Each structure stands twice: as C-alpha cells, then as structure tokens.
Amino acid sequence: MSPRNRFRMTMLIFVLGGLGLIGFLNELHVRNLELIALGWLIVWTFLLFQVKCPNCQKSVAYQGTVGRVSVFAGFTNASCKNCGYDLTKAYRK
Ligand SMILES: [Zn+2]
C-alpha cells in the first residue's frame, strides 16, 4: 500500500466508522454525543498525521507553506510537497 492510499483508507474509516459510532450511540440515547464526536475527531486527526512521507517523514497531508505557516489539508498529492517523493509508490518492505 502506498502512503497516499493509506491516508485515504484512514479517511474512509473515519467517515464510515464515525457515522456508525454516532448512529449506534444515538440509538442507545448516550449523552454528550458532541464530546464523543470531538474526541473521535481528535484521535482521527492524530492518526492521519501518522501517515508520513517514507523519505522525509513529513505528514503526507502537508501542502507546503503560506508565509511561515505550514499548511495541512485532508487530501494528499501524488508527490511529497516537501521532498518530491512519489506518494503513490508502495512502501518498501
Ligand atoms: Zn517527503
């Protein structure tokens, strides 16, 4: 699997898993659902940031900088914005 596909997979699991979890908890009439949703979001963001470029260890969500601020987004490019590594290439074993 390539870094880019792993990122997309994590994203998919978040959306489907999140909706399933919230729907399930809603059925059980659990309170503070918004807090659980927020917690889920934080965990997911953390997991997404664990998907890194194999070459430079920069998050694959890295989109370059605006001024001095690093920009991250919920999608990846075909190549690393930091070092140009091909993110569609599978991880080396
Ligand atoms: Zn890189």
PDB file of the backbone (N, CA, C, O) and the ligand in Angstrom, with CONECT records:
HET     ZN  A 101       1
ATOM      1  N   MET A   1       0.838  -1.198   0.000  1.00  0.00           N
ATOM      2  CA  MET A   1       0.000   0.000   0.000  1.00  0.00           C
ATOM      3  C   MET A   1       0.878   1.255   0.000  1.00  0.00           C
ATOM      4  O   MET A   1       1.919   1.295   0.656  1.00  0.00           O
ATOM      5  N   SER A   2       0.456   2.252  -0.725  1.00  0.00           N
ATOM      6  CA  SER A   2       1.236   3.495  -0.793  1.00  0.00           C
ATOM      7  C   SER A   2       0.801   4.448   0.319  1.00  0.00           C
ATOM      8  O   SER A   2      -0.293   4.304   0.865  1.00  0.00           O
ATOM      9  N   PRO A   3       1.640   5.408   0.653  1.00  0.00           N
ATOM     10  CA  PRO A   3       1.279   6.383   1.691  1.00  0.00           C
ATOM     11  C   PRO A   3      -0.034   7.103   1.361  1.00  0.00           C
ATOM     12  O   PRO A   3      -0.841   7.389   2.245  1.00  0.00           O
ATOM     13  N   ARG A   4      -0.225   7.385   0.086  1.00  0.00           N
ATOM     14  CA  ARG A   4      -1.421   8.099  -0.328  1.00  0.00           C
ATOM     15  C   ARG A   4      -2.683   7.258  -0.093  1.00  0.00           C
ATOM     16  O   ARG A   4      -3.701   7.761   0.382  1.00  0.00           O
ATOM     17  N   ASN A   5      -2.593   5.970  -0.436  1.00  0.00           N
ATOM     18  CA  ASN A   5      -3.732   5.081  -0.223  1.00  0.00           C
ATOM     19  C   ASN A   5      -4.007   4.853   1.262  1.00  0.00           C
ATOM     20  O   ASN A   5      -5.160   4.733   1.678  1.00  0.00           O
ATOM     21  N   ARG A   6      -2.944   4.796   2.049  1.00  0.00           N
ATOM     22  CA  ARG A   6      -3.126   4.607   3.482  1.00  0.00           C
ATOM     23  C   ARG A   6      -3.868   5.814   4.073  1.00  0.00           C
ATOM     24  O   ARG A   6      -4.740   5.660   4.928  1.00  0.00           O
ATOM     25  N   PHE A   7      -3.515   6.988   3.612  1.00  0.00           N
ATOM     26  CA  PHE A   7      -4.162   8.214   4.057  1.00  0.00           C
ATOM     27  C   PHE A   7      -5.652   8.181   3.703  1.00  0.00           C
ATOM     28  O   PHE A   7      -6.504   8.509   4.529  1.00  0.00           O
ATOM     29  N   ARG A   8      -5.953   7.780   2.461  1.00  0.00           N
ATOM     30  CA  ARG A   8      -7.352   7.718   2.015  1.00  0.00           C
ATOM     31  C   ARG A   8      -8.133   6.680   2.799  1.00  0.00           C
ATOM     32  O   ARG A   8      -9.301   6.888   3.128  1.00  0.00           O
ATOM     33  N   MET A   9      -7.489   5.568   3.095  1.00  0.00           N
ATOM     34  CA  MET A   9      -8.123   4.495   3.852  1.00  0.00           C
ATOM     35  C   MET A   9      -8.472   4.985   5.260  1.00  0.00           C
ATOM     36  O   MET A   9      -9.568   4.735   5.762  1.00  0.00           O
ATOM     37  N   THR A  10      -7.523   5.686   5.888  1.00  0.00           N
ATOM     38  CA  THR A  10      -7.759   6.228   7.226  1.00  0.00           C
ATOM     39  C   THR A  10      -8.935   7.191   7.201  1.00  0.00           C
ATOM     40  O   THR A  10      -9.770   7.196   8.106  1.00  0.00           O
ATOM     41  N   MET A  11      -8.990   7.999   6.161  1.00  0.00           N
ATOM     42  CA  MET A  11     -10.072   8.964   5.992  1.00  0.00           C
ATOM     43  C   MET A  11     -11.420   8.250   5.862  1.00  0.00           C
ATOM     44  O   MET A  11     -12.412   8.658   6.466  1.00  0.00           O
ATOM     45  N   LEU A  12     -11.437   7.196   5.076  1.00  0.00           N
ATOM     46  CA  LEU A  12     -12.668   6.434   4.834  1.00  0.00           C
ATOM     47  C   LEU A  12     -13.158   5.781   6.126  1.00  0.00           C
ATOM     48  O   LEU A  12     -14.347   5.806   6.444  1.00  0.00           O
ATOM     49  N   ILE A  13     -12.219   5.202   6.853  1.00  0.00           N
ATOM     50  CA  ILE A  13     -12.565   4.560   8.119  1.00  0.00           C
ATOM     51  C   ILE A  13     -13.147   5.586   9.085  1.00  0.00           C
ATOM     52  O   ILE A  13     -14.088   5.294   9.823  1.00  0.00           O
ATOM     53  N   PHE A  14     -12.584   6.779   9.073  1.00  0.00           N
ATOM     54  CA  PHE A  14     -13.083   7.829   9.945  1.00  0.00           C
ATOM     55  C   PHE A  14     -14.538   8.181   9.619  1.00  0.00           C
ATOM     56  O   PHE A  14     -15.383   8.247  10.511  1.00  0.00           O
ATOM     57  N   VAL A  15     -14.814   8.403   8.348  1.00  0.00           N
ATOM     58  CA  VAL A  15     -16.161   8.826   7.948  1.00  0.00           C
ATOM     59  C   VAL A  15     -17.181   7.726   8.232  1.00  0.00           C
ATOM     60  O   VAL A  15     -18.201   7.977   8.874  1.00  0.00           O
ATOM     61  N   LEU A  16     -16.911   6.507   7.756  1.00  0.00           N
ATOM     62  CA  LEU A  16     -17.847   5.402   7.947  1.00  0.00           C
ATOM     63  C   LEU A  16     -17.924   4.990   9.417  1.00  0.00           C
ATOM     64  O   LEU A  16     -19.012   4.800   9.962  1.00  0.00           O
ATOM     65  N   GLY A  17     -16.752   4.852  10.054  1.00  0.00           N
ATOM     66  CA  GLY A  17     -16.705   4.470  11.457  1.00  0.00           C
ATOM     67  C   GLY A  17     -17.356   5.517  12.340  1.00  0.00           C
ATOM     68  O   GLY A  17     -18.085   5.183  13.274  1.00  0.00           O
ATOM     69  N   GLY A  18     -17.095   6.776  12.050  1.00  0.00           N
ATOM     70  CA  GLY A  18     -17.655   7.880  12.837  1.00  0.00           C
ATOM     71  C   GLY A  18     -19.169   7.908  12.738  1.00  0.00           C
ATOM     72  O   GLY A  18     -19.858   8.032  13.750  1.00  0.00           O
ATOM     73  N   LEU A  19     -19.687   7.794  11.535  1.00  0.00           N
ATOM     74  CA  LEU A  19     -21.140   7.807  11.345  1.00  0.00           C
ATOM     75  C   LEU A  19     -21.778   6.601  12.028  1.00  0.00           C
ATOM     76  O   LEU A  19     -22.826   6.714  12.663  1.00  0.00           O
ATOM     77  N   GLY A  20     -21.131   5.450  11.888  1.00  0.00           N
ATOM     78  CA  GLY A  20     -21.640   4.237  12.520  1.00  0.00           C
ATOM     79  C   GLY A  20     -21.648   4.359  14.034  1.00  0.00           C
ATOM     80  O   GLY A  20     -22.619   3.992  14.695  1.00  0.00           O
ATOM     81  N   LEU A  21     -20.557   4.877  14.574  1.00  0.00           N
ATOM     82  CA  LEU A  21     -20.420   5.034  16.023  1.00  0.00           C
ATOM     83  C   LEU A  21     -21.475   6.001  16.571  1.00  0.00           C
ATOM     84  O   LEU A  21     -22.157   5.702  17.552  1.00  0.00           O
ATOM     85  N   ILE A  22     -21.596   7.152  15.929  1.00  0.00           N
ATOM     86  CA  ILE A  22     -22.552   8.166  16.388  1.00  0.00           C
ATOM     87  C   ILE A  22     -23.985   7.628  16.274  1.00  0.00           C
ATOM     88  O   ILE A  22     -24.807   7.818  17.169  1.00  0.00           O
ATOM     89  N   GLY A  23     -24.260   6.957  15.158  1.00  0.00           N
ATOM     90  CA  GLY A  23     -25.590   6.394  14.961  1.00  0.00           C
ATOM     91  C   GLY A  23     -25.920   5.360  16.029  1.00  0.00           C
ATOM     92  O   GLY A  23     -27.031   5.324  16.558  1.00  0.00           O
ATOM     93  N   PHE A  24     -24.946   4.528  16.331  1.00  0.00           N
ATOM     94  CA  PHE A  24     -25.107   3.480  17.327  1.00  0.00           C
ATOM     95  C   PHE A  24     -25.339   4.074  18.727  1.00  0.00           C
ATOM     96  O   PHE A  24     -26.246   3.659  19.449  1.00  0.00           O
ATOM     97  N   LEU A  25     -24.498   5.054  19.090  1.00  0.00           N
ATOM     98  CA  LEU A  25     -24.619   5.679  20.410  1.00  0.00           C
ATOM     99  C   LEU A  25     -25.920   6.459  20.526  1.00  0.00           C
ATOM    100  O   LEU A  25     -26.507   6.550  21.604  1.00  0.00           O
ATOM    101  N   ASN A  26     -26.359   7.013  19.419  1.00  0.00           N
ATOM    102  CA  ASN A  26     -27.617   7.756  19.398  1.00  0.00           C
ATOM    103  C   ASN A  26     -28.791   6.817  19.706  1.00  0.00           C
ATOM    104  O   ASN A  26     -29.736   7.187  20.403  1.00  0.00           O
ATOM    105  N   GLU A  27     -28.706   5.619  19.179  1.00  0.00           N
ATOM    106  CA  GLU A  27     -29.734   4.601  19.440  1.00  0.00           C
ATOM    107  C   GLU A  27     -29.793   4.268  20.931  1.00  0.00           C
ATOM    108  O   GLU A  27     -30.858   3.993  21.482  1.00  0.00           O
ATOM    109  N   LEU A  28     -28.627   4.300  21.564  1.00  0.00           N
ATOM    110  CA  LEU A  28     -28.550   3.969  22.997  1.00  0.00           C
ATOM    111  C   LEU A  28     -28.889   5.179  23.870  1.00  0.00           C
ATOM    112  O   LEU A  28     -28.875   5.087  25.097  1.00  0.00           O
ATOM    113  N   HIS A  29     -29.196   6.327  23.223  1.00  0.00           N
ATOM    114  CA  HIS A  29     -29.515   7.580  23.924  1.00  0.00           C
ATOM    115  C   HIS A  29     -28.384   8.009  24.858  1.00  0.00           C
ATOM    116  O   HIS A  29     -28.606   8.421  25.997  1.00  0.00           O
ATOM    117  N   VAL A  30     -27.159   7.897  24.331  1.00  0.00           N
ATOM    118  CA  VAL A  30     -25.991   8.328  25.099  1.00  0.00           C
ATOM    119  C   VAL A  30     -25.940   9.853  25.115  1.00  0.00           C
ATOM    120  O   VAL A  30     -26.193  10.502  24.099  1.00  0.00           O
ATOM    121  N   ARG A  31     -25.616  10.413  26.262  1.00  0.00           N
ATOM    122  CA  ARG A  31     -25.493  11.864  26.359  1.00  0.00           C
ATOM    123  C   ARG A  31     -24.108  12.315  25.930  1.00  0.00           C
ATOM    124  O   ARG A  31     -23.204  11.497  25.756  1.00  0.00           O
ATOM    125  N   ASN A  32     -23.948  13.610  25.763  1.00  0.00           N
ATOM    126  CA  ASN A  32     -22.668  14.207  25.379  1.00  0.00           C
ATOM    127  C   ASN A  32     -22.113  13.625  24.086  1.00  0.00           C
ATOM    128  O   ASN A  32     -20.909  13.402  23.957  1.00  0.00           O
ATOM    129  N   LEU A  33     -22.997  13.383  23.139  1.00  0.00           N
ATOM    130  CA  LEU A  33     -22.563  12.836  21.850  1.00  0.00           C
ATOM    131  C   LEU A  33     -21.572  13.761  21.154  1.00  0.00           C
ATOM    132  O   LEU A  33     -20.654  13.303  20.473  1.00  0.00           O
ATOM    133  N   GLU A  34     -21.765  15.078  21.332  1.00  0.00           N
ATOM    134  CA  GLU A  34     -20.865  16.027  20.661  1.00  0.00           C
ATOM    135  C   GLU A  34     -19.449  15.909  21.218  1.00  0.00           C
ATOM    136  O   GLU A  34     -18.476  16.127  20.496  1.00  0.00           O
ATOM    137  N   LEU A  35     -19.331  15.563  22.506  1.00  0.00           N
ATOM    138  CA  LEU A  35     -17.993  15.381  23.088  1.00  0.00           C
ATOM    139  C   LEU A  35     -17.329  14.132  22.518  1.00  0.00           C
ATOM    140  O   LEU A  35     -16.129  14.124  22.241  1.00  0.00           O
ATOM    141  N   ILE A  36     -18.121  13.079  22.347  1.00  0.00           N
ATOM    142  CA  ILE A  36     -17.600  11.844  21.769  1.00  0.00           C
ATOM    143  C   ILE A  36     -17.166  12.087  20.323  1.00  0.00           C
ATOM    144  O   ILE A  36     -16.124  11.601  19.884  1.00  0.00           O
ATOM    145  N   ALA A  37     -17.986  12.851  19.588  1.00  0.00           N
ATOM    146  CA  ALA A  37     -17.652  13.183  18.204  1.00  0.00           C
ATOM    147  C   ALA A  37     -16.357  13.984  18.147  1.00  0.00           C
ATOM    148  O   ALA A  37     -15.529  13.773  17.262  1.00  0.00           O
ATOM    149  N   LEU A  38     -16.187  14.896  19.087  1.00  0.00           N
ATOM    150  CA  LEU A  38     -14.979  15.720  19.147  1.00  0.00           C
ATOM    151  C   LEU A  38     -13.756  14.853  19.450  1.00  0.00           C
ATOM    152  O   LEU A  38     -12.696  15.019  18.847  1.00  0.00           O
ATOM    153  N   GLY A  39     -13.923  13.931  20.390  1.00  0.00           N
ATOM    154  CA  GLY A  39     -12.841  13.016  20.742  1.00  0.00           C
ATOM    155  C   GLY A  39     -12.434  12.161  19.549  1.00  0.00           C
ATOM    156  O   GLY A  39     -11.249  11.949  19.289  1.00  0.00           O
ATOM    157  N   TRP A  40     -13.435  11.679  18.837  1.00  0.00           N
ATOM    158  CA  TRP A  40     -13.205  10.876  17.638  1.00  0.00           C
ATOM    159  C   TRP A  40     -12.397  11.678  16.616  1.00  0.00           C
ATOM    160  O   TRP A  40     -11.466  11.166  15.995  1.00  0.00           O
ATOM    161  N   LEU A  41     -12.777  12.942  16.460  1.00  0.00           N
ATOM    162  CA  LEU A  41     -12.113  13.826  15.508  1.00  0.00           C
ATOM    163  C   LEU A  41     -10.640  14.025  15.872  1.00  0.00           C
ATOM    164  O   LEU A  41      -9.772  14.027  15.000  1.00  0.00           O
ATOM    165  N   ILE A  42     -10.373  14.190  17.152  1.00  0.00           N
ATOM    166  CA  ILE A  42      -9.003  14.411  17.622  1.00  0.00           C
ATOM    167  C   ILE A  42      -8.152  13.162  17.380  1.00  0.00           C
ATOM    168  O   ILE A  42      -7.021  13.255  16.903  1.00  0.00           O
ATOM    169  N   VAL A  43      -8.704  11.994  17.714  1.00  0.00           N
ATOM    170  CA  VAL A  43      -7.988  10.738  17.513  1.00  0.00           C
ATOM    171  C   VAL A  43      -7.693  10.540  16.034  1.00  0.00           C
ATOM    172  O   VAL A  43      -6.584  10.168  15.651  1.00  0.00           O
ATOM    173  N   TRP A  44      -8.699  10.794  15.216  1.00  0.00           N
ATOM    174  CA  TRP A  44      -8.564  10.616  13.781  1.00  0.00           C
ATOM    175  C   TRP A  44      -7.504  11.553  13.197  1.00  0.00           C
ATOM    176  O   TRP A  44      -6.688  11.143  12.371  1.00  0.00           O
ATOM    177  N   THR A  45      -7.527  12.820  13.637  1.00  0.00           N
ATOM    178  CA  THR A  45      -6.536  13.784  13.156  1.00  0.00           C
ATOM    179  C   THR A  45      -5.137  13.304  13.511  1.00  0.00           C
ATOM    180  O   THR A  45      -4.208  13.407  12.709  1.00  0.00           O
ATOM    181  N   PHE A  46      -4.998  12.773  14.735  1.00  0.00           N
ATOM    182  CA  PHE A  46      -3.717  12.236  15.187  1.00  0.00           C
ATOM    183  C   PHE A  46      -3.263  11.092  14.276  1.00  0.00           C
ATOM    184  O   PHE A  46      -2.105  11.030  13.865  1.00  0.00           O
ATOM    185  N   LEU A  47      -4.208  10.181  13.968  1.00  0.00           N
ATOM    186  CA  LEU A  47      -3.879   9.030  13.127  1.00  0.00           C
ATOM    187  C   LEU A  47      -3.483   9.463  11.716  1.00  0.00           C
ATOM    188  O   LEU A  47      -2.561   8.908  11.118  1.00  0.00           O
ATOM    189  N   LEU A  48      -4.189  10.455  11.200  1.00  0.00           N
ATOM    190  CA  LEU A  48      -3.875  10.943   9.858  1.00  0.00           C
ATOM    191  C   LEU A  48      -2.464  11.520   9.808  1.00  0.00           C
ATOM    192  O   LEU A  48      -1.755  11.374   8.813  1.00  0.00           O
ATOM    193  N   PHE A  49      -2.072  12.171  10.889  1.00  0.00           N
ATOM    194  CA  PHE A  49      -0.741  12.764  10.922  1.00  0.00           C
ATOM    195  C   PHE A  49       0.356  11.718  11.075  1.00  0.00           C
ATOM    196  O   PHE A  49       1.539  12.013  10.905  1.00  0.00           O
ATOM    197  N   GLN A  50      -0.052  10.491  11.399  1.00  0.00           N
ATOM    198  CA  GLN A  50       0.930   9.406  11.492  1.00  0.00           C
ATOM    199  C   GLN A  50       1.291   8.856  10.110  1.00  0.00           C
ATOM    200  O   GLN A  50       2.270   8.124   9.962  1.00  0.00           O
ATOM    201  N   VAL A  51       0.495   9.214   9.105  1.00  0.00           N
ATOM    202  CA  VAL A  51       0.813   8.778   7.741  1.00  0.00           C
ATOM    203  C   VAL A  51       1.822   9.777   7.177  1.00  0.00           C
ATOM    204  O   VAL A  51       1.485  10.918   6.861  1.00  0.00           O
ATOM    205  N   LYS A  52       3.068   9.316   7.061  1.00  0.00           N
ATOM    206  CA  LYS A  52       4.142  10.224   6.693  1.00  0.00           C
ATOM    207  C   LYS A  52       4.856   9.814   5.415  1.00  0.00           C
ATOM    208  O   LYS A  52       4.808   8.660   4.990  1.00  0.00           O
ATOM    209  N   CYS A  53       5.504  10.774   4.829  1.00  0.00           N
ATOM    210  CA  CYS A  53       6.333  10.517   3.656  1.00  0.00           C
ATOM    211  C   CYS A  53       7.476   9.586   4.075  1.00  0.00           C
ATOM    212  O   CYS A  53       8.185   9.887   5.035  1.00  0.00           O
ATOM    213  N   PRO A  54       7.670   8.452   3.366  1.00  0.00           N
ATOM    214  CA  PRO A  54       8.721   7.491   3.745  1.00  0.00           C
ATOM    215  C   PRO A  54      10.127   8.091   3.604  1.00  0.00           C
ATOM    216  O   PRO A  54      11.080   7.614   4.219  1.00  0.00           O
ATOM    217  N   ASN A  55      10.235   9.117   2.805  1.00  0.00           N
ATOM    218  CA  ASN A  55      11.548   9.700   2.532  1.00  0.00           C
ATOM    219  C   ASN A  55      11.959  10.771   3.551  1.00  0.00           C
ATOM    220  O   ASN A  55      13.091  10.765   4.034  1.00  0.00           O
ATOM    221  N   CYS A  56      11.042  11.689   3.877  1.00  0.00           N
ATOM    222  CA  CYS A  56      11.413  12.811   4.748  1.00  0.00           C
ATOM    223  C   CYS A  56      10.624  12.862   6.044  1.00  0.00           C
ATOM    224  O   CYS A  56      10.854  13.751   6.863  1.00  0.00           O
ATOM    225  N   GLN A  57       9.687  11.921   6.255  1.00  0.00           N
ATOM    226  CA  GLN A  57       8.908  11.833   7.492  1.00  0.00           C
ATOM    227  C   GLN A  57       7.973  13.014   7.716  1.00  0.00           C
ATOM    228  O   GLN A  57       7.491  13.231   8.828  1.00  0.00           O
ATOM    229  N   LYS A  58       7.723  13.764   6.669  1.00  0.00           N
ATOM    230  CA  LYS A  58       6.756  14.856   6.761  1.00  0.00           C
ATOM    231  C   LYS A  58       5.380  14.249   6.528  1.00  0.00           C
ATOM    232  O   LYS A  58       5.239  13.325   5.726  1.00  0.00           O
ATOM    233  N   SER A  59       4.352  14.761   7.226  1.00  0.00           N
ATOM    234  CA  SER A  59       2.996  14.253   7.026  1.00  0.00           C
ATOM    235  C   SER A  59       2.595  14.377   5.557  1.00  0.00           C
ATOM    236  O   SER A  59       2.894  15.376   4.903  1.00  0.00           O
ATOM    237  N   VAL A  60       1.912  13.345   5.049  1.00  0.00           N
ATOM    238  CA  VAL A  60       1.523  13.389   3.632  1.00  0.00           C
ATOM    239  C   VAL A  60       0.429  14.422   3.388  1.00  0.00           C
ATOM    240  O   VAL A  60       0.130  14.749   2.240  1.00  0.00           O
ATOM    241  N   ALA A  61      -0.175  14.940   4.469  1.00  0.00           N
ATOM    242  CA  ALA A  61      -1.198  15.975   4.322  1.00  0.00           C
ATOM    243  C   ALA A  61      -0.563  17.360   4.170  1.00  0.00           C
ATOM    244  O   ALA A  61      -1.257  18.356   3.963  1.00  0.00           O
ATOM    245  N   TYR A  62       0.755  17.404   4.275  1.00  0.00           N
ATOM    246  CA  TYR A  62       1.490  18.667   4.153  1.00  0.00           C
ATOM    247  C   TYR A  62       1.319  19.243   2.749  1.00  0.00           C
ATOM    248  O   TYR A  62       1.562  18.569   1.748  1.00  0.00           O
ATOM    249  N   GLN A  63       0.893  20.510   2.699  1.00  0.00           N
ATOM    250  CA  GLN A  63       0.621  21.137   1.402  1.00  0.00           C
ATOM    251  C   GLN A  63       1.581  22.281   1.098  1.00  0.00           C
ATOM    252  O   GLN A  63       1.343  23.061   0.175  1.00  0.00           O
ATOM    253  N   GLY A  64       2.642  22.387   1.851  1.00  0.00           N
ATOM    254  CA  GLY A  64       3.558  23.490   1.639  1.00  0.00           C
ATOM    255  C   GLY A  64       3.314  24.581   2.667  1.00  0.00           C
ATOM    256  O   GLY A  64       2.577  24.365   3.629  1.00  0.00           O
ATOM    257  N   THR A  65       3.907  25.727   2.486  1.00  0.00           N
ATOM    258  CA  THR A  65       3.767  26.793   3.460  1.00  0.00           C
ATOM    259  C   THR A  65       3.173  28.047   2.836  1.00  0.00           C
ATOM    260  O   THR A  65       3.400  28.358   1.667  1.00  0.00           O
ATOM    261  N   VAL A  66       2.405  28.753   3.656  1.00  0.00           N
ATOM    262  CA  VAL A  66       1.924  30.079   3.274  1.00  0.00           C
ATOM    263  C   VAL A  66       2.633  31.033   4.218  1.00  0.00           C
ATOM    264  O   VAL A  66       2.347  31.071   5.415  1.00  0.00           O
ATOM    265  N   GLY A  67       3.560  31.803   3.668  1.00  0.00           N
ATOM    266  CA  GLY A  67       4.412  32.601   4.532  1.00  0.00           C
ATOM    267  C   GLY A  67       5.261  31.655   5.351  1.00  0.00           C
ATOM    268  O   GLY A  67       6.055  30.899   4.790  1.00  0.00           O
ATOM    269  N   ARG A  68       5.113  31.679   6.667  1.00  0.00           N
ATOM    270  CA  ARG A  68       5.883  30.780   7.521  1.00  0.00           C
ATOM    271  C   ARG A  68       5.022  29.676   8.087  1.00  0.00           C
ATOM    272  O   ARG A  68       5.508  28.820   8.826  1.00  0.00           O
ATOM    273  N   VAL A  69       3.743  29.690   7.744  1.00  0.00           N
ATOM    274  CA  VAL A  69       2.819  28.721   8.329  1.00  0.00           C
ATOM    275  C   VAL A  69       2.716  27.482   7.457  1.00  0.00           C
ATOM    276  O   VAL A  69       2.451  27.580   6.259  1.00  0.00           O
ATOM    277  N   SER A  70       2.926  26.308   8.059  1.00  0.00           N
ATOM    278  CA  SER A  70       2.761  25.052   7.345  1.00  0.00           C
ATOM    279  C   SER A  70       1.276  24.789   7.135  1.00  0.00           C
ATOM    280  O   SER A  70       0.473  24.966   8.051  1.00  0.00           O
ATOM    281  N   VAL A  71       0.918  24.372   5.948  1.00  0.00           N
ATOM    282  CA  VAL A  71      -0.479  24.113   5.647  1.00  0.00           C
ATOM    283  C   VAL A  71      -0.697  22.606   5.488  1.00  0.00           C
ATOM    284  O   VAL A  71       0.027  21.930   4.757  1.00  0.00           O
ATOM    285  N   PHE A  72      -1.705  22.105   6.186  1.00  0.00           N
ATOM    286  CA  PHE A  72      -2.080  20.700   6.075  1.00  0.00           C
ATOM    287  C   PHE A  72      -3.520  20.627   5.610  1.00  0.00           C
ATOM    288  O   PHE A  72      -4.338  21.462   5.997  1.00  0.00           O
ATOM    289  N   ALA A  73      -3.844  19.643   4.787  1.00  0.00           N
ATOM    290  CA  ALA A  73      -5.214  19.521   4.303  1.00  0.00           C
ATOM    291  C   ALA A  73      -5.643  18.065   4.320  1.00  0.00           C
ATOM    292  O   ALA A  73      -4.821  17.166   4.495  1.00  0.00           O
ATOM    293  N   GLY A  74      -6.926  17.842   4.136  1.00  0.00           N
ATOM    294  CA  GLY A  74      -7.480  16.492   4.196  1.00  0.00           C
ATOM    295  C   GLY A  74      -7.355  15.728   2.895  1.00  0.00           C
ATOM    296  O   GLY A  74      -8.192  14.877   2.594  1.00  0.00           O
ATOM    297  N   PHE A  75      -6.341  16.013   2.133  1.00  0.00           N
ATOM    298  CA  PHE A  75      -6.084  15.242   0.921  1.00  0.00           C
ATOM    299  C   PHE A  75      -4.576  15.190   0.710  1.00  0.00           C
ATOM    300  O   PHE A  75      -3.827  15.944   1.330  1.00  0.00           O
ATOM    301  N   THR A  76      -4.146  14.310  -0.155  1.00  0.00           N
ATOM    302  CA  THR A  76      -2.712  14.203  -0.419  1.00  0.00           C
ATOM    303  C   THR A  76      -2.436  14.454  -1.889  1.00  0.00           C
ATOM    304  O   THR A  76      -3.321  14.322  -2.735  1.00  0.00           O
ATOM    305  N   ASN A  77      -1.224  14.810  -2.173  1.00  0.00           N
ATOM    306  CA  ASN A  77      -0.796  14.992  -3.546  1.00  0.00           C
ATOM    307  C   ASN A  77      -0.116  13.714  -4.025  1.00  0.00           C
ATOM    308  O   ASN A  77       0.191  12.824  -3.233  1.00  0.00           O
ATOM    309  N   ALA A  78       0.113  13.638  -5.330  1.00  0.00           N
ATOM    310  CA  ALA A  78       0.769  12.451  -5.880  1.00  0.00           C
ATOM    311  C   ALA A  78       2.221  12.379  -5.425  1.00  0.00           C
ATOM    312  O   ALA A  78       2.809  11.299  -5.357  1.00  0.00           O
ATOM    313  N   SER A  79       2.788  13.533  -5.117  1.00  0.00           N
ATOM    314  CA  SER A  79       4.157  13.535  -4.638  1.00  0.00           C
ATOM    315  C   SER A  79       4.278  14.415  -3.401  1.00  0.00           C
ATOM    316  O   SER A  79       3.473  15.321  -3.183  1.00  0.00           O
ATOM    317  N   CYS A  80       5.307  14.130  -2.592  1.00  0.00           N
ATOM    318  CA  CYS A  80       5.524  14.867  -1.355  1.00  0.00           C
ATOM    319  C   CYS A  80       5.830  16.334  -1.649  1.00  0.00           C
ATOM    320  O   CYS A  80       6.672  16.649  -2.490  1.00  0.00           O
ATOM    321  N   LYS A  81       5.132  17.225  -0.941  1.00  0.00           N
ATOM    322  CA  LYS A  81       5.333  18.662  -1.163  1.00  0.00           C
ATOM    323  C   LYS A  81       6.644  19.142  -0.558  1.00  0.00           C
ATOM    324  O   LYS A  81       7.120  20.237  -0.859  1.00  0.00           O
ATOM    325  N   ASN A  82       7.212  18.317   0.290  1.00  0.00           N
ATOM    326  CA  ASN A  82       8.443  18.710   0.968  1.00  0.00           C
ATOM    327  C   ASN A  82       9.686  18.261   0.201  1.00  0.00           C
ATOM    328  O   ASN A  82      10.632  19.031   0.032  1.00  0.00           O
ATOM    329  N   CYS A  83       9.677  17.006  -0.263  1.00  0.00           N
ATOM    330  CA  CYS A  83      10.883  16.481  -0.906  1.00  0.00           C
ATOM    331  C   CYS A  83      10.639  15.929  -2.305  1.00  0.00           C
ATOM    332  O   CYS A  83      11.589  15.565  -2.999  1.00  0.00           O
ATOM    333  N   GLY A  84       9.361  15.860  -2.732  1.00  0.00           N
ATOM    334  CA  GLY A  84       9.079  15.398  -4.081  1.00  0.00           C
ATOM    335  C   GLY A  84       8.967  13.895  -4.242  1.00  0.00           C
ATOM    336  O   GLY A  84       8.851  13.397  -5.361  1.00  0.00           O
ATOM    337  N   TYR A  85       9.000  13.157  -3.120  1.00  0.00           N
ATOM    338  CA  TYR A  85       8.910  11.696  -3.173  1.00  0.00           C
ATOM    339  C   TYR A  85       7.549  11.263  -3.715  1.00  0.00           C
ATOM    340  O   TYR A  85       6.525  11.869  -3.398  1.00  0.00           O
ATOM    341  N   ASP A  86       7.546  10.211  -4.531  1.00  0.00           N
ATOM    342  CA  ASP A  86       6.308   9.707  -5.132  1.00  0.00           C
ATOM    343  C   ASP A  86       5.440   9.000  -4.088  1.00  0.00           C
ATOM    344  O   ASP A  86       5.782   7.909  -3.632  1.00  0.00           O
ATOM    345  N   LEU A  87       4.338   9.609  -3.717  1.00  0.00           N
ATOM    346  CA  LEU A  87       3.488   9.061  -2.651  1.00  0.00           C
ATOM    347  C   LEU A  87       2.520   7.984  -3.156  1.00  0.00           C
ATOM    348  O   LEU A  87       1.794   7.387  -2.361  1.00  0.00           O
ATOM    349  N   THR A  88       2.506   7.735  -4.442  1.00  0.00           N
ATOM    350  CA  THR A  88       1.638   6.682  -4.973  1.00  0.00           C
ATOM    351  C   THR A  88       2.393   5.357  -5.015  1.00  0.00           C
ATOM    352  O   THR A  88       1.813   4.312  -5.308  1.00  0.00           O
ATOM    353  N   LYS A  89       3.689   5.409  -4.719  1.00  0.00           N
ATOM    354  CA  LYS A  89       4.516   4.215  -4.718  1.00  0.00           C
ATOM    355  C   LYS A  89       4.336   3.482  -3.394  1.00  0.00           C
ATOM    356  O   LYS A  89       4.278   4.100  -2.331  1.00  0.00           O
ATOM    357  N   ALA A  90       4.248   2.152  -3.474  1.00  0.00           N
ATOM    358  CA  ALA A  90       4.035   1.362  -2.256  1.00  0.00           C
ATOM    359  C   ALA A  90       5.249   1.456  -1.332  1.00  0.00           C
ATOM    360  O   ALA A  90       6.372   1.699  -1.773  1.00  0.00           O
ATOM    361  N   TYR A  91       4.991   1.257  -0.040  1.00  0.00           N
ATOM    362  CA  TYR A  91       6.081   1.254   0.941  1.00  0.00           C
ATOM    363  C   TYR A  91       7.061   0.149   0.616  1.00  0.00           C
ATOM    364  O   TYR A  91       6.678  -0.915   0.131  1.00  0.00           O
ATOM    365  N   ARG A  92       8.326   0.410   0.887  1.00  0.00           N
ATOM    366  CA  ARG A  92       9.324  -0.651   0.760  1.00  0.00           C
ATOM    367  C   ARG A  92       9.192  -1.581   1.943  1.00  0.00           C
ATOM    368  O   ARG A  92       8.937  -1.148   3.067  1.00  0.00           O
ATOM    369  N   LYS A  93       9.366  -2.852   1.685  1.00  0.00           N
ATOM    370  CA  LYS A  93       9.195  -3.804   2.784  1.00  0.00           C
ATOM    371  C   LYS A  93      10.507  -3.988   3.544  1.00  0.00           C
ATOM    372  O   LYS A  93      10.561  -4.754   4.506  1.00  0.00           O
TER     373      LYS A  93
HETATM  374 ZN    ZN A 101       8.883  13.827   1.609  1.00  0.00          ZN2+
END
